[in-house]
Amino acid sequence: QRNTIRSLAEQNIRQSALSEIPTVDNINKWHHPKTLTELRQIKQFINSYDDSEVRDFLTVCFSDILTMSTARKGKDYGYFADNTPLAKGESAPPYQPAIEYFLERVKRNIGFTEQLYASLERQDKNPETELARAQVFHQDITTLNPKDWGIKKHSASGIITSPPYLCMVDYTLGNRLSYYWLFPEELDAEFNKEIGSRR
């Protein structure tokens, strides 16, 4: 899988068909037309993969470049949460080389993955066994109970969470571009459940 991902080239993506344009009223304020075309090629290229693990890996890389592919490149989540795609005085976003950003992110993330595997192996640990111990839960904290975590009594000495900051952070809207491109049907539902939203 890593060899397959590592062999990706710009030509592979540019030969891809286009995915549908996200249903966003101001999509042309978020992305330059040429950037939008490249993002659609990347998304369709990812969707064409049969290997779900490779597809998930590439989707994470794609999600990670969406804010970079706007006029707000380098800005924090607040600019995206507030739905302000352009700065004052700007009428259109500049071109951002989305395919270049994507391939750089893929290469970087493969590097991180291999560093992690190497680190575990230097400790005489099997990466597959160690990583199988990690679990990700998507749960509602207001109704959660220990069984939902798969935690037995006295088996965990602590749980660390990133709390919502009341009236300060709109986590869902701060990630609106990822929702628009990848999970449009979930944006409103997840925002309405959000604890601590300014809105």
Backbone as ProteinMPNN parsed JSONL, in Angstrom:
{"seq_chain_A": "QRNTIRSLAEQNIRQSALSEIPTVDNINKWHHPKTLTELRQIKQFINSYDDSEVRDFLTVCFSDILTMSTARKGKDYGYFADNTPLAKGESAPPYQPAIEYFLERVKRNIGFTEQLYASLERQDKNPETELARAQVFHQDITTLNPKDWGIKKHSASGIITSPPYLCMVDYTLGNRLSYYWLFPEELDAEFNKEIGSRR", "coords_chain_A": {"N_chain_A": [[0.824, -1.202, 0.0], [1.918, 1.261, 0.819], [3.916, 1.582, -1.103], [2.339, 1.82, -3.38], [0.99, 4.229, -2.857], [3.152, 5.948, -2.635], [4.035, 6.045, -5.217], [2.384, 7.735, -6.569], [1.712, 10.295, -8.941], [1.65, 13.584, -10.418], [0.593, 13.448, -12.983], [-1.088, 11.216, -12.888], [-3.269, 12.157, -11.445], [-4.14, 14.371, -12.929], [-5.179, 13.169, -15.141], [-7.524, 12.223, -14.292], [-11.13, 12.021, -14.07], [-13.686, 14.481, -13.259], [-14.968, 15.15, -10.024], [-18.241, 15.757, -8.585], [-19.254, 19.176, -8.092], [-19.091, 20.61, -4.899], [-22.071, 21.394, -3.08], [-22.294, 24.449, -2.515], [-23.076, 27.744, -1.976], [-21.269, 29.875, -2.31], [-18.969, 28.825, -3.533], [-17.097, 29.622, -5.458], [-15.942, 31.747, -4.258], [-14.474, 30.624, -2.318], [-12.642, 28.974, -3.691], [-10.377, 29.388, -6.388], [-11.226, 29.126, -9.876], [-9.494, 27.348, -11.346], [-8.173, 26.05, -9.271], [-10.372, 24.835, -8.092], [-11.076, 23.001, -10.084], [-8.829, 21.301, -9.946], [-9.107, 20.295, -7.339], [-11.461, 18.844, -7.644], [-10.578, 16.904, -9.431], [-8.711, 15.567, -7.828], [-10.39, 14.556, -5.809], [-12.079, 12.822, -7.272], [-10.173, 11.064, -8.226], [-9.326, 9.874, -5.827], [-11.744, 8.65, -5.052], [-11.869, 6.632, -6.916], [-10.343, 4.543, -6.055], [-10.108, 1.128, -5.153], [-9.137, -0.066, -2.86], [-9.94, 0.336, 0.366], [-8.466, 1.229, 2.565], [-6.29, 2.626, 1.488], [-7.772, 4.547, 0.187], [-8.943, 5.872, 2.385], [-6.648, 6.928, 3.617], [-5.737, 8.706, 1.613], [-7.925, 10.38, 1.527], [-7.808, 11.668, 4.001], [-5.477, 13.172, 3.578], [-6.398, 14.8, 1.512], [-8.475, 16.23, 2.775], [-6.911, 17.713, 4.471], [-5.713, 19.646, 2.882], [-7.599, 21.43, 2.084], [-8.188, 23.954, 3.318], [-5.82, 25.244, 2.754], [-6.102, 25.659, 0.095], [-7.414, 27.987, -0.462], [-8.156, 31.565, -0.371], [-7.651, 32.16, 2.18], [-5.436, 30.841, 3.075], [-3.235, 29.632, 5.51], [-4.532, 30.833, 7.609], [-6.34, 30.644, 10.768], [-8.85, 28.417, 12.205], [-10.989, 30.117, 12.756], [-11.519, 31.923, 10.672], [-12.686, 30.296, 8.845], [-14.794, 29.205, 10.243], [-16.348, 31.449, 10.508], [-17.236, 31.846, 7.987], [-15.933, 33.444, 6.031], [-14.65, 33.735, 3.219], [-13.066, 35.489, 1.733], [-10.779, 38.197, 2.149], [-11.234, 41.617, 3.253], [-11.824, 43.808, 0.583], [-10.973, 42.032, -1.343], [-11.986, 40.391, -4.319], [-11.977, 37.957, -5.51], [-10.649, 34.631, -5.085], [-7.124, 33.742, -5.039], [-5.256, 31.674, -7.358], [-4.442, 28.488, -6.183], [-2.134, 25.858, -6.049], [-3.524, 23.018, -5.936], [-3.131, 20.254, -6.508], [-0.389, 19.996, -6.294], [-0.071, 20.669, -3.566], [-1.482, 18.521, -2.451], [0.015, 16.219, -3.224], [2.404, 16.771, -1.89], [1.5, 16.617, 0.744], [0.703, 13.949, 0.905], [3.179, 12.665, 0.578], [4.5, 13.633, 2.87], [2.88, 12.561, 4.929], [3.155, 9.817, 4.505], [5.83, 9.621, 5.178], [5.692, 10.268, 7.936], [4.229, 8.065, 8.821], [5.991, 5.933, 8.306], [8.103, 6.652, 9.978], [6.879, 6.299, 12.446], [6.395, 3.5, 12.419], [9.065, 2.621, 12.312], [10.041, 3.587, 14.731], [8.596, 2.049, 16.583], [9.537, -0.491, 15.917], [12.228, -0.248, 16.607], [11.975, -0.418, 19.293], [11.592, -3.034, 19.654], [8.969, -3.784, 19.126], [5.989, -4.944, 17.589], [4.625, -3.252, 14.933], [2.034, -3.668, 13.815], [0.683, -5.066, 15.848], [0.878, -3.237, 17.979], [-0.432, -0.92, 16.966], [-2.943, -1.933, 16.624], [-3.969, -1.814, 19.112], [-4.846, 0.729, 19.505], [-7.762, 2.765, 19.563], [-10.536, 4.478, 18.125], [-13.198, 6.465, 19.075], [-16.399, 7.655, 18.279], [-18.513, 9.393, 19.881], [-21.359, 10.568, 21.771], [-20.89, 12.711, 24.299], [-22.73, 13.462, 26.218], [-24.408, 11.358, 26.657], [-22.851, 9.225, 27.09], [-21.458, 6.184, 28.42], [-19.345, 4.077, 30.484], [-19.285, 1.512, 29.227], [-19.622, 2.1, 26.556], [-17.157, 2.969, 25.827], [-15.76, 0.691, 25.942], [-14.484, 0.089, 28.234], [-13.42, -1.543, 31.109], [-14.232, -1.767, 34.571], [-11.924, -0.195, 36.705], [-9.872, -0.405, 34.853], [-8.724, 1.69, 33.499], [-6.634, 4.415, 34.135], [-6.989, 7.052, 33.646], [-8.675, 9.471, 31.573], [-8.153, 11.584, 28.925], [-9.452, 14.509, 27.584], [-10.326, 16.828, 24.954], [-11.736, 19.665, 25.753], [-14.872, 21.369, 24.931], [-14.883, 24.871, 24.373], [-16.736, 27.154, 25.874], [-18.833, 29.249, 24.042], [-16.764, 30.119, 22.413], [-15.516, 28.541, 20.431], [-16.348, 27.224, 17.322], [-16.348, 24.26, 16.383], [-17.32, 22.528, 14.35], [-18.111, 24.274, 12.225], [-15.663, 25.461, 11.793], [-14.41, 23.537, 10.396], [-15.705, 23.536, 8.01], [-15.121, 23.324, 5.24], [-14.143, 20.74, 4.856], [-16.442, 19.337, 5.533], [-18.187, 20.289, 3.487], [-16.975, 19.2, 1.2], [-16.692, 16.445, 1.778], [-18.555, 15.364, 3.68], [-21.268, 16.473, 3.355], [-23.929, 16.101, 4.159], [-23.811, 15.819, 6.863], [-23.121, 18.157, 8.178], [-25.008, 20.143, 9.274], [-26.376, 18.576, 11.182], [-24.303, 17.748, 12.95], [-23.328, 20.207, 13.78], [-25.543, 21.219, 15.164], [-25.559, 19.59, 17.381], [-23.384, 20.369, 18.723], [-21.44, 21.175, 21.56], [-20.984, 24.145, 23.258], [-20.86, 25.967, 21.178], [-20.477, 29.189, 19.625], [-22.672, 30.162, 18.369]], "CA_chain_A": [[0.0, 0.0, 0.0], [2.78, 2.445, 0.859], [4.559, 1.702, -2.414], [1.32, 2.326, -4.303], [0.761, 5.641, -2.55], [4.392, 6.688, -2.908], [4.239, 6.142, -6.669], [1.44, 8.691, -7.159], [2.328, 11.414, -9.643], [0.705, 14.603, -10.861], [-0.057, 12.99, -14.209], [-2.178, 10.307, -12.524], [-4.42, 12.939, -10.993], [-4.62, 15.243, -14.015], [-5.913, 12.337, -16.097], [-8.766, 11.783, -13.655], [-12.367, 12.761, -14.329], [-14.008, 15.456, -12.218], [-16.061, 14.848, -9.101], [-19.263, 16.804, -8.563], [-18.919, 20.376, -7.326], [-19.842, 20.663, -3.644], [-23.216, 22.301, -3.093], [-21.981, 25.596, -1.668], [-23.455, 28.929, -2.742], [-20.13, 30.757, -2.612], [-17.795, 27.983, -3.76], [-16.107, 30.353, -6.243], [-15.224, 32.661, -3.363], [-13.517, 29.806, -1.574], [-11.597, 28.404, -4.545], [-10.159, 29.856, -7.76], [-11.747, 28.1, -10.795], [-8.486, 26.329, -11.669], [-7.995, 25.266, -8.043], [-11.577, 24.022, -7.941], [-10.936, 21.872, -11.018], [-7.823, 20.374, -9.406], [-9.696, 19.62, -6.175], [-12.423, 17.868, -8.161], [-9.79, 15.792, -9.992], [-8.154, 14.807, -6.696], [-11.468, 13.823, -5.139], [-12.505, 11.714, -8.122], [-9.052, 10.125, -8.229], [-9.412, 9.13, -4.563], [-12.955, 7.824, -5.077], [-11.709, 5.517, -7.843], [-9.544, 3.47, -5.438], [-10.849, -0.002, -4.583], [-8.583, -0.354, -1.54], [-10.546, 1.318, 1.271], [-7.455, 1.806, 3.457], [-5.594, 3.637, 0.691], [-8.752, 5.621, -0.032], [-9.052, 6.642, 3.636], [-5.395, 7.671, 3.787], [-5.732, 9.812, 0.655], [-8.998, 11.309, 1.914], [-7.266, 12.499, 5.087], [-4.559, 14.131, 2.948], [-7.231, 15.746, 0.768], [-9.126, 17.105, 3.755], [-5.894, 18.568, 5.09], [-5.271, 20.738, 1.996], [-8.729, 22.248, 1.647], [-8.049, 25.352, 3.749], [-4.661, 25.788, 2.033], [-6.492, 25.9, -1.288], [-8.295, 29.154, -0.455], [-7.496, 32.846, -0.127], [-7.364, 32.204, 3.617], [-4.319, 29.939, 3.368], [-2.428, 30.021, 6.658], [-5.368, 31.389, 8.672], [-6.84, 29.622, 11.685], [-10.205, 27.923, 12.01], [-11.987, 31.161, 12.919], [-11.876, 32.491, 9.378], [-13.542, 29.333, 8.164], [-16.02, 29.114, 11.039], [-17.145, 32.655, 10.269], [-17.668, 31.856, 6.587], [-15.367, 34.62, 5.377], [-13.648, 33.187, 2.297], [-12.201, 36.521, 1.17], [-10.473, 39.337, 3.004], [-11.837, 42.873, 2.819], [-11.208, 44.355, -0.614], [-10.736, 40.981, -2.337], [-13.193, 40.019, -5.052], [-11.847, 36.572, -5.965], [-9.489, 33.963, -4.479], [-6.008, 33.481, -5.946], [-5.018, 30.273, -7.689], [-3.59, 27.698, -5.296], [-1.859, 24.58, -6.736], [-4.067, 21.974, -5.064], [-2.513, 18.948, -6.751], [0.95, 20.072, -5.689], [-0.254, 20.578, -2.112], [-1.931, 17.171, -2.126], [1.13, 15.274, -3.344], [3.323, 17.071, -0.784], [0.906, 16.112, 1.987], [0.783, 12.487, 0.825], [4.581, 12.309, 0.835], [4.793, 13.925, 4.273], [2.166, 11.631, 5.803], [3.82, 8.521, 4.366], [7.046, 9.734, 5.986], [5.31, 10.156, 9.349], [3.824, 6.675, 9.065], [7.18, 5.087, 8.34], [8.832, 7.003, 11.192], [6.189, 5.646, 13.561], [6.688, 2.069, 12.347], [10.473, 2.416, 12.65], [10.186, 3.833, 16.166], [8.092, 0.867, 17.299], [10.432, -1.62, 15.665], [13.45, -0.041, 17.408], [11.649, -0.827, 20.662], [11.266, -4.462, 19.548], [7.519, -3.942, 19.13], [5.395, -5.192, 16.281], [3.724, -2.128, 14.644], [0.652, -4.096, 13.604], [0.116, -5.394, 17.156], [0.768, -2.018, 18.782], [-1.447, -0.023, 16.418], [-4.254, -2.564, 16.808], [-4.446, -1.481, 20.458], [-5.445, 2.066, 19.475], [-9.153, 2.784, 19.141], [-11.146, 5.797, 17.976], [-14.623, 6.421, 19.355], [-17.185, 8.835, 17.939], [-19.623, 9.223, 20.805], [-21.982, 11.759, 22.354], [-20.443, 12.732, 25.692], [-23.856, 13.688, 27.125], [-25.095, 10.091, 26.913], [-21.821, 8.198, 27.12], [-21.199, 5.443, 29.653], [-18.079, 3.336, 30.343], [-19.39, 0.388, 28.293], [-19.454, 2.619, 25.196], [-15.713, 3.096, 25.584], [-15.142, -0.622, 26.021], [-13.595, 0.143, 29.403], [-13.863, -2.298, 32.273], [-14.0, -1.089, 35.84], [-10.544, -0.177, 37.205], [-8.898, -0.739, 33.81], [-8.121, 2.918, 32.971], [-6.287, 5.335, 35.23], [-7.407, 8.404, 33.302], [-9.106, 9.756, 30.202], [-7.863, 12.978, 28.61], [-10.309, 14.994, 26.509], [-10.178, 18.22, 24.544], [-13.085, 20.152, 26.068], [-15.383, 22.512, 24.18], [-14.702, 26.13, 25.083], [-18.058, 27.744, 25.764], [-19.002, 30.509, 23.303], [-15.499, 30.542, 21.817], [-15.061, 27.736, 19.292], [-17.307, 26.458, 16.527], [-15.507, 23.227, 15.796], [-17.89, 22.022, 13.11], [-18.019, 25.28, 11.172], [-14.253, 25.671, 11.514], [-14.038, 22.493, 9.434], [-16.795, 23.522, 7.034], [-14.698, 22.893, 3.902], [-14.114, 19.269, 4.848], [-17.837, 18.889, 5.469], [-18.727, 20.578, 2.157], [-16.403, 18.3, 0.195], [-16.684, 15.024, 2.131], [-19.709, 14.917, 4.464], [-22.21, 17.606, 3.36], [-25.179, 15.779, 4.838], [-23.605, 15.748, 8.313], [-22.734, 19.451, 8.74], [-26.038, 20.736, 10.132], [-26.666, 17.687, 12.314], [-23.21, 17.768, 13.928], [-23.258, 21.535, 14.372], [-26.64, 21.374, 16.118], [-25.247, 18.823, 18.593], [-22.1, 20.838, 19.267], [-21.456, 21.8, 22.88], [-20.084, 25.3, 23.37], [-20.848, 26.805, 19.983], [-20.774, 30.61, 19.794], [-23.965, 30.446, 17.761]], "C_chain_A": [[0.866, 1.263, 0.0], [3.486, 2.65, -0.475], [3.586, 2.259, -3.453], [1.117, 3.822, -4.109], [1.98, 6.478, -2.931], [4.59, 6.912, -4.402], [3.287, 7.139, -7.339], [2.185, 9.861, -7.782], [1.237, 12.363, -10.119], [-0.078, 14.142, -12.083], [-1.231, 12.067, -13.908], [-3.445, 11.083, -12.187], [-4.997, 13.779, -12.126], [-5.384, 14.465, -15.082], [-7.267, 11.898, -15.557], [-9.951, 12.618, -14.125], [-12.616, 13.727, -13.172], [-15.124, 14.938, -11.326], [-17.105, 15.957, -9.209], [-18.771, 17.994, -7.746], [-19.726, 20.361, -6.034], [-20.979, 21.696, -3.729], [-22.996, 23.411, -2.076], [-22.25, 26.847, -2.49], [-22.259, 29.756, -3.186], [-18.842, 29.978, -2.887], [-16.713, 28.724, -4.543], [-15.426, 31.473, -5.456], [-14.213, 31.9, -2.516], [-12.348, 29.398, -2.461], [-11.572, 29.069, -5.923], [-10.662, 28.76, -8.718], [-10.746, 26.994, -11.136], [-8.214, 25.44, -10.453], [-9.175, 24.335, -7.836], [-11.522, 22.802, -8.862], [-9.946, 20.842, -10.478], [-8.375, 19.608, -8.204], [-10.692, 18.552, -6.625], [-11.708, 16.67, -8.786], [-9.228, 14.923, -8.872], [-9.239, 13.948, -6.063], [-11.932, 12.634, -5.972], [-11.425, 10.645, -8.2], [-9.091, 9.251, -6.974], [-10.599, 8.173, -4.596], [-12.809, 6.592, -5.957], [-10.932, 4.347, -7.24], [-10.43, 2.384, -4.853], [-10.405, -0.298, -3.159], [-9.072, 0.72, -0.565], [-9.526, 1.964, 2.206], [-6.652, 2.886, 2.737], [-6.517, 4.83, 0.476], [-8.896, 6.491, 1.218], [-7.809, 7.504, 3.86], [-5.382, 8.899, 2.882], [-6.81, 10.84, 0.99], [-8.546, 12.219, 3.044], [-6.331, 13.562, 4.515], [-5.331, 15.203, 2.186], [-7.899, 16.738, 1.717], [-8.153, 18.136, 4.306], [-5.456, 19.729, 4.201], [-6.401, 21.699, 1.636], [-8.608, 23.708, 2.086], [-6.86, 26.015, 3.058], [-5.032, 26.221, 0.619], [-7.464, 27.072, -1.416], [-7.472, 30.427, -0.307], [-7.094, 32.984, 1.326], [-6.244, 31.247, 4.019], [-3.499, 30.486, 4.53], [-3.227, 30.606, 7.805], [-5.891, 30.263, 9.563], [-8.315, 29.336, 11.424], [-11.254, 29.023, 12.033], [-12.44, 31.768, 11.608], [-12.821, 31.571, 8.615], [-14.854, 29.152, 8.918], [-16.94, 30.29, 10.746], [-17.567, 32.818, 8.822], [-17.205, 33.128, 5.87], [-14.268, 34.169, 4.414], [-12.67, 34.21, 1.745], [-11.97, 37.633, 2.18], [-11.132, 40.587, 2.435], [-11.076, 43.415, 1.612], [-10.911, 43.326, -1.684], [-12.048, 40.626, -3.025], [-13.176, 38.571, -5.52], [-10.616, 35.949, -5.316], [-8.372, 33.773, -5.49], [-5.927, 31.983, -6.267], [-4.089, 29.657, -6.659], [-3.386, 26.335, -5.955], [-2.264, 23.378, -5.886], [-3.401, 20.623, -5.264], [-1.115, 18.912, -6.144], [0.856, 19.95, -4.173], [-0.6, 19.157, -1.694], [-0.778, 16.182, -2.163], [2.18, 15.514, -2.264], [2.802, 16.496, 0.522], [0.949, 14.592, 2.03], [2.195, 12.03, 1.184], [4.927, 12.519, 2.305], [4.146, 12.9, 5.199], [2.71, 10.209, 5.693], [5.096, 8.517, 5.216], [6.759, 9.589, 7.464], [4.954, 8.717, 9.713], [5.046, 5.772, 9.205], [8.052, 5.392, 9.557], [8.21, 6.324, 12.41], [6.492, 4.156, 13.582], [8.128, 1.803, 12.798], [10.707, 2.594, 14.141], [9.722, 2.628, 16.977], [9.025, -0.321, 17.12], [11.739, -1.486, 16.439], [13.235, -0.426, 18.865], [11.271, -2.302, 20.728], [9.768, -4.727, 19.679], [7.04, -4.151, 17.699], [4.398, -4.068, 15.985], [2.262, -2.548, 14.488], [-0.039, -4.39, 14.939], [-0.113, -4.131, 17.977], [-0.351, -1.105, 18.276], [-2.853, -0.605, 16.547], [-4.834, -2.253, 18.183], [-5.139, -0.123, 20.491], [-6.873, 1.985, 18.954], [-9.636, 4.225, 19.059], [-12.64, 5.643, 18.189], [-15.267, 7.734, 18.947], [-18.478, 8.711, 18.734], [-20.161, 10.576, 21.259], [-21.681, 11.75, 23.851], [-21.6, 12.892, 26.684], [-24.595, 12.395, 27.459], [-24.121, 8.925, 27.077], [-21.774, 7.468, 28.459], [-19.965, 4.58, 29.423], [-18.135, 2.175, 29.349], [-19.203, 0.849, 26.853], [-17.983, 2.774, 24.825], [-15.042, 1.727, 25.525], [-14.195, -0.708, 27.207], [-14.211, -0.646, 30.559], [-13.507, -1.526, 33.536], [-12.552, -1.283, 36.297], [-9.49, -0.501, 36.136], [-8.218, 0.496, 33.215], [-7.841, 3.876, 34.123], [-6.673, 6.777, 34.902], [-7.835, 8.498, 31.85], [-8.883, 11.241, 29.973], [-8.745, 13.39, 27.431], [-9.915, 16.418, 26.136], [-11.546, 18.848, 24.727], [-13.547, 21.226, 25.094], [-15.214, 23.775, 25.025], [-15.944, 26.973, 24.85], [-18.024, 29.107, 25.082], [-17.717, 31.002, 22.65], [-15.172, 29.812, 20.524], [-16.24, 27.038, 18.621], [-16.513, 25.402, 15.767], [-16.028, 22.769, 14.434], [-17.717, 23.027, 11.978], [-16.566, 25.614, 10.835], [-13.711, 24.658, 10.52], [-15.039, 22.411, 8.287], [-16.356, 23.03, 5.646], [-14.62, 21.374, 3.801], [-15.529, 18.703, 4.807], [-18.404, 19.108, 4.068], [-18.268, 19.54, 1.135], [-16.639, 16.824, 0.488], [-17.953, 14.532, 2.824], [-20.79, 15.991, 4.504], [-23.488, 17.35, 4.145], [-25.04, 15.799, 6.362], [-23.36, 17.114, 8.964], [-23.771, 19.998, 9.711], [-26.298, 19.886, 11.373], [-25.57, 17.77, 13.37], [-23.057, 19.149, 14.558], [-24.348, 21.722, 15.426], [-26.405, 20.61, 17.418], [-24.036, 19.391, 19.331], [-22.281, 21.551, 20.614], [-20.504, 23.009, 22.846], [-20.008, 26.192, 22.159], [-21.142, 28.262, 20.305], [-22.174, 30.935, 19.287], [-25.089, 29.692, 18.45]], "O_chain_A": [[0.584, 2.216, -0.726], [3.636, 3.786, -0.926], [3.964, 3.068, -4.299], [1.078, 4.585, -5.075], [1.852, 7.573, -3.479], [5.248, 7.872, -4.803], [3.375, 7.36, -8.547], [3.164, 10.356, -7.224], [0.065, 11.998, -10.21], [-1.273, 14.414, -12.202], [-2.255, 12.122, -14.589], [-4.546, 10.712, -12.593], [-6.216, 13.883, -12.263], [-6.154, 15.051, -15.843], [-8.06, 11.28, -16.267], [-9.796, 13.772, -14.525], [-11.837, 13.778, -12.22], [-16.101, 14.362, -11.805], [-16.868, 16.978, -9.855], [-17.97, 17.837, -6.824], [-20.933, 20.122, -6.071], [-20.844, 22.735, -4.376], [-23.448, 23.33, -0.934], [-21.71, 26.995, -3.586], [-22.234, 30.276, -4.302], [-17.754, 30.42, -2.517], [-15.527, 28.483, -4.32], [-14.458, 32.072, -5.923], [-13.221, 32.465, -2.055], [-11.193, 29.466, -2.039], [-12.615, 29.283, -6.541], [-10.538, 27.577, -8.401], [-11.121, 25.824, -11.207], [-8.046, 24.228, -10.587], [-9.001, 23.18, -7.45], [-11.884, 21.697, -8.456], [-10.203, 19.64, -10.547], [-8.136, 18.409, -8.069], [-10.749, 17.471, -6.039], [-12.187, 15.541, -8.68], [-9.261, 13.695, -8.953], [-9.035, 12.761, -5.81], [-12.155, 11.55, -5.431], [-11.73, 9.453, -8.236], [-8.909, 8.036, -7.051], [-10.471, 7.012, -4.208], [-13.534, 5.612, -5.779], [-10.865, 3.275, -7.842], [-11.39, 2.676, -4.14], [-11.211, -0.735, -2.337], [-8.665, 1.878, -0.66], [-9.694, 3.118, 2.6], [-6.367, 3.938, 3.309], [-6.091, 5.981, 0.571], [-8.963, 7.716, 1.115], [-7.913, 8.668, 4.247], [-5.057, 10.001, 3.326], [-6.624, 12.035, 0.76], [-8.862, 13.409, 3.048], [-6.386, 14.722, 4.922], [-4.962, 16.377, 2.213], [-7.883, 17.946, 1.476], [-8.521, 19.28, 4.572], [-4.888, 20.701, 4.7], [-6.166, 22.69, 0.945], [-8.899, 24.609, 1.3], [-6.887, 27.219, 2.803], [-4.351, 27.054, 0.021], [-8.244, 27.138, -2.366], [-6.254, 30.379, -0.14], [-6.278, 33.84, 1.666], [-6.128, 30.887, 5.191], [-3.116, 31.655, 4.536], [-2.671, 30.856, 8.875], [-5.89, 29.094, 9.178], [-8.938, 29.931, 10.545], [-12.301, 28.888, 11.4], [-13.616, 32.093, 11.445], [-13.654, 32.029, 7.833], [-15.906, 28.967, 8.305], [-18.163, 30.146, 10.738], [-18.188, 33.818, 8.465], [-17.987, 33.796, 5.194], [-13.086, 34.215, 4.756], [-11.567, 33.853, 1.332], [-12.855, 37.968, 2.967], [-11.538, 40.611, 1.273], [-9.846, 43.476, 1.614], [-10.625, 43.693, -2.824], [-13.097, 40.569, -2.384], [-14.213, 38.014, -5.882], [-9.646, 36.65, -5.025], [-8.642, 33.654, -6.685], [-6.461, 31.146, -5.539], [-3.066, 30.244, -6.305], [-4.358, 25.711, -6.381], [-1.43, 22.793, -5.195], [-3.134, 19.916, -4.292], [-0.713, 17.912, -5.551], [1.623, 19.205, -3.563], [-0.075, 18.648, -0.704], [-0.609, 15.391, -1.235], [2.784, 14.562, -1.77], [3.568, 15.952, 1.317], [1.205, 14.01, 3.084], [2.377, 11.121, 1.993], [5.577, 11.672, 2.917], [4.778, 12.423, 6.142], [2.725, 9.474, 6.68], [5.4, 7.531, 5.887], [7.474, 8.885, 8.177], [5.33, 8.219, 10.774], [5.119, 4.948, 10.116], [8.674, 4.486, 10.111], [8.918, 5.836, 13.292], [6.811, 3.6, 14.634], [8.383, 0.877, 13.569], [11.475, 1.849, 14.749], [10.376, 2.232, 17.942], [9.273, -1.07, 18.065], [12.302, -2.487, 16.881], [14.187, -0.725, 19.585], [10.705, -2.767, 21.717], [9.342, -5.731, 20.249], [7.601, -3.615, 16.743], [3.413, -3.931, 16.71], [1.36, -1.865, 14.972], [-1.195, -4.017, 15.143], [-1.165, -3.967, 18.595], [-1.129, -0.577, 19.071], [-3.836, 0.135, 16.576], [-6.035, -2.404, 18.405], [-5.927, 0.152, 21.396], [-7.163, 1.234, 18.022], [-9.201, 5.084, 19.827], [-13.279, 4.796, 17.565], [-14.737, 8.806, 19.238], [-19.413, 8.022, 18.325], [-19.486, 11.598, 21.138], [-22.162, 10.884, 24.581], [-21.479, 12.51, 27.848], [-25.332, 12.344, 28.444], [-24.537, 7.772, 27.189], [-22.02, 8.065, 29.507], [-19.573, 4.369, 28.275], [-17.135, 1.882, 28.693], [-18.695, 0.1, 26.019], [-17.618, 2.716, 23.651], [-13.889, 1.614, 25.107], [-13.23, -1.473, 27.195], [-15.367, -0.44, 30.93], [-12.575, -0.723, 33.541], [-12.027, -2.396, 36.278], [-8.351, -0.831, 36.468], [-7.229, 0.359, 32.495], [-8.699, 4.115, 34.973], [-6.682, 7.631, 35.788], [-7.412, 7.706, 31.008], [-9.371, 12.069, 30.743], [-8.783, 12.707, 26.407], [-9.256, 17.118, 26.905], [-12.444, 18.587, 23.927], [-12.724, 21.919, 24.496], [-15.384, 23.743, 26.243], [-16.171, 27.453, 23.739], [-17.284, 30.002, 25.49], [-17.596, 32.192, 22.361], [-14.604, 30.408, 19.609], [-17.026, 26.352, 19.274], [-16.065, 25.633, 14.644], [-15.259, 22.639, 13.481], [-17.235, 22.679, 10.9], [-16.271, 26.01, 9.707], [-12.685, 24.887, 9.88], [-15.207, 21.359, 7.669], [-17.14, 22.386, 4.949], [-14.987, 20.793, 2.78], [-15.786, 17.708, 4.129], [-19.037, 18.208, 3.514], [-19.054, 19.062, 0.316], [-16.773, 16.025, -0.44], [-18.386, 13.405, 2.587], [-21.2, 16.391, 5.593], [-24.063, 18.27, 4.726], [-26.044, 15.795, 7.073], [-23.391, 17.215, 10.191], [-23.441, 20.289, 10.861], [-26.425, 20.411, 12.479], [-25.868, 17.854, 14.561], [-22.698, 19.261, 15.73], [-24.098, 22.322, 16.472], [-26.991, 20.947, 18.446], [-23.704, 18.946, 20.43], [-23.152, 22.405, 20.776], [-19.348, 22.881, 22.442], [-19.171, 27.093, 22.11], [-21.971, 28.546, 21.17], [-22.789, 31.898, 19.746], [-26.249, 29.822, 18.058]]}, "name": "protein", "num_of_chains": 1, "seq": "QRNTIRSLAEQNIRQSALSEIPTVDNINKWHHPKTLTELRQIKQFINSYDDSEVRDFLTVCFSDILTMSTARKGKDYGYFADNTPLAKGESAPPYQPAIEYFLERVKRNIGFTEQLYASLERQDKNPETELARAQVFHQDITTLNPKDWGIKKHSASGIITSPPYLCMVDYTLGNRLSYYWLFPEELDAEFNKEIGSRR"}
